[in-house]
Amino acid sequence: MSDLIICVGFFYLIHLFLTMTLSLHKVPLVQWTYTGGDISNMTPLSSRMASASDNLRQSLPVFLAFALLSIILNVDNLMLAQSWFGLRILYLLGAILNLYQYKLIRPIIWIPSIVILVLMGCNLCI
């Protein structure tokens, strides 16, 4: 489980840098370095990456809490945690491929990841 937590951490860092890197040809680096920077010229792909990063930040704290509690309490949540991570990778790929322009595609990937978090939490209580 600790290896998976490290992989998720690196995945999060990739999320953070994708938004900026995919727009450097349209937005100068200096604009990304301060809060008042004008990043309104982001590419559509960068905008989708920013949205995917925001979505990840909503569930990441719960995942990390449940993953760490699983280690501390010696609860086997590894398969659920791997499934959550797989769905998060799919979510990112969906954003890259612009699949979320179609109705109901986003919830097909997003809702199961939330259900998995609930199942991880339930395993901790049993």
Order of alpha helices (4+ residues) and beta strands (2+ residues): alpha-alpha-alpha-alpha-alpha
